[in-house]
């Protein structure tokens, strides 16, 4: 197993992070298993992909930070096999904190709603 890509070593606020890594695989790299994980002082999240053919793939990874990150966060891309061949191109990564919305203020009466759905 080899680490191919790692970084960006950034501090993130406490909360849930929605991430995406965009990679391009050559025909020779297709069929091998790749792992994308997020780490700080510990592993925060992990996902894997085995591209069926050459092309561009978006790998989504979500994780949460229980407290503000005193350590930097990095995203790593691994290839699972020691025998993998081909090329992997890094396009970009997005790490987007998800913010909890506050309830919208109700203008008028709550009785104005016409239908209520039970969950």
C-alpha positions as CSV (number, residue, x, y, z in Angstrom):
1,X,0.0,0.0,0.0
2,X,1.4,3.4,-1.0
3,X,0.5,6.9,-0.2
4,X,0.2,8.8,-3.5
5,X,-1.1,12.2,-2.5
6,X,-1.3,14.0,0.9
7,X,-2.1,17.4,2.2
8,X,-3.2,20.3,2.5
9,X,-2.4,20.4,6.2
10,X,-5.1,22.9,7.2
11,X,-6.9,23.8,10.5
12,X,-10.7,23.3,10.3
13,X,-13.4,24.5,12.7
14,X,-15.4,22.0,14.8
15,X,-18.3,20.4,13.0
16,X,-19.2,18.2,10.0
17,X,-17.1,18.5,6.8
18,X,-18.3,17.5,3.4
19,X,-15.3,16.7,1.2
20,X,-14.7,15.7,-2.4
21,X,-11.5,14.7,-4.1
22,X,-11.4,14.6,-7.9
23,X,-8.9,12.2,-9.5
24,X,-8.2,11.0,-13.0
25,X,-7.0,7.5,-13.6
26,X,-5.2,6.0,-16.6
27,X,-6.3,2.7,-18.2
28,X,-3.5,0.9,-16.4
29,X,-4.6,2.2,-13.0
30,X,-8.2,1.2,-13.6
31,X,-9.2,-1.9,-11.7
32,X,-6.9,-1.2,-8.7
33,X,-8.3,-0.2,-5.3
34,X,-7.7,3.4,-4.1
35,X,-8.4,4.7,-0.6
36,X,-9.1,8.3,0.3
37,X,-8.9,9.2,4.0
38,X,-8.9,12.2,6.2
39,X,-6.6,12.3,9.2
40,X,-5.6,14.7,12.0
41,X,-4.3,13.2,15.2
42,X,-6.4,10.2,14.3
43,X,-8.3,8.9,11.2
44,X,-11.5,11.0,10.8
45,X,-13.0,9.2,7.8
46,X,-12.2,6.8,4.9
47,X,-13.7,5.6,1.7
48,X,-12.4,3.5,-1.2
49,X,-12.9,3.4,-5.0
50,X,-12.0,0.8,-7.6
51,X,-12.4,2.6,-11.0
52,X,-13.7,0.3,-13.7
53,X,-12.1,2.2,-16.5
54,X,-9.9,5.2,-17.2
55,X,-11.5,8.6,-16.6
56,X,-12.3,11.3,-14.0
57,X,-13.9,10.3,-10.7
58,X,-15.1,12.3,-7.8
59,X,-14.6,10.5,-4.4
60,X,-16.8,11.9,-1.6
61,X,-15.6,11.8,2.0
62,X,-17.4,13.2,5.0
63,X,-16.2,13.4,8.5
64,X,-16.7,15.3,11.7
65,X,-14.4,17.2,14.1
66,X,-15.6,17.0,17.7
67,X,-13.6,20.0,18.7
68,X,-11.7,22.7,16.8
69,X,-8.7,21.1,15.1
70,X,-5.6,21.7,17.2
71,X,-3.8,19.5,14.7
72,X,-3.8,20.0,11.0
73,X,-6.2,18.0,8.8
74,X,-4.8,16.2,5.7
75,X,-6.5,14.2,2.9
76,X,-4.5,11.2,1.7
77,X,-4.9,9.1,-1.4
78,X,-3.5,5.5,-1.2
79,X,-3.2,2.7,-3.7
80,X,-4.0,-0.6,-2.0
81,X,-1.7,-2.8,-4.1
82,X,2.0,-2.9,-4.3
83,X,1.7,-4.1,-7.9
84,X,-0.4,-1.2,-9.2
85,X,0.7,0.5,-12.4
86,X,-0.4,3.5,-14.4
87,X,-1.0,7.1,-13.6
88,X,-3.3,9.0,-11.2
89,X,-3.8,12.8,-11.7
90,X,-5.0,15.0,-8.9
91,X,-7.5,17.5,-10.2
92,X,-8.7,19.2,-6.9
93,X,-10.1,18.7,-3.5
94,X,-13.0,20.5,-1.7
95,X,-13.5,20.6,2.0
96,X,-16.7,22.4,2.9
97,X,-17.8,22.8,6.5
98,X,-21.6,22.1,6.9
99,X,-23.3,24.8,9.0
100,X,-26.4,24.0,11.0
101,X,-29.1,26.4,10.0
102,X,-31.2,28.1,12.6
103,X,-35.0,27.6,12.2
104,X,-36.7,30.2,10.0
105,X,-38.8,32.6,11.8
106,X,-42.6,31.9,11.4
107,X,-44.4,34.9,10.1
108,X,-48.1,34.5,10.7
109,X,-49.7,31.7,12.6
110,X,-48.3,28.1,12.6
111,X,-51.8,27.0,11.8
112,X,-51.4,28.5,8.3
113,X,-49.6,25.3,7.2
114,X,-51.9,23.3,5.0
115,X,-50.3,19.8,5.3
116,X,-48.1,18.2,7.9
117,X,-46.1,15.0,7.1
118,X,-45.4,12.5,9.8
119,X,-42.0,11.0,10.0
